[in-house]
Amino acid sequence: MSGATKTMGAVTVGALVLTTAYTVALGSSGWLWFAWIVLGLATLGLMAAGDG
């Protein structure tokens, strides 16, 4: 795994934690979850592209 892939993975996990905390504290936000899914797919794409 390259440094960029590790960083992207860490950002994705951190975003999941923040999105979950936001949902618990203030209620669900569809746009926030949509953004996290897009970020997750980008991370998976980076791994599948062979960079990871």
N, C-alpha and C positions, 0 to 999 in steps of 0.2 A: 504494500500500500504506500503510495506516495504521500508526501506532506500535504499536498492540496486535497487529496481524498480524505485523509484523516481530519483535516480542518473542516471540510464540508460535512463530514459525519458528525463531528462534535457540534457544529452549528445546528445541524438538523435535530440532534438529540436535545440540545439546549432550547431550541424553538418549541419542541414538543413539550418540554417541561413548562415553559412559560405559557404556552397555549392552554395546557391543562390547568395550570394555576389560575389563569384568567377566567376560564370556564367555570371553575369551582367558585371563585370569588364573585364574579360579576355576571355569570350566565354565558351561554354559548354564543359565539359569533361565527356565523357561517363563513364569512370572508376570511377570518383568521384561520379556520380549519382548512379552507381551500388553499390559502397561501402555504400552509404547512405541507399539505399534500403535494403541491407543485414543487416545493423545496425537497421533499422526500424523493419524488420522482427524478429530479435533477441529480440528486446524490446517487441514486441507483443507476442512472444513466452514466454517470462519471465512472462508477465502479465497473459497469458492464463494458464500457468503452476500452477497458484494458489498462486504464490509468491506475486502477486499484489492484 
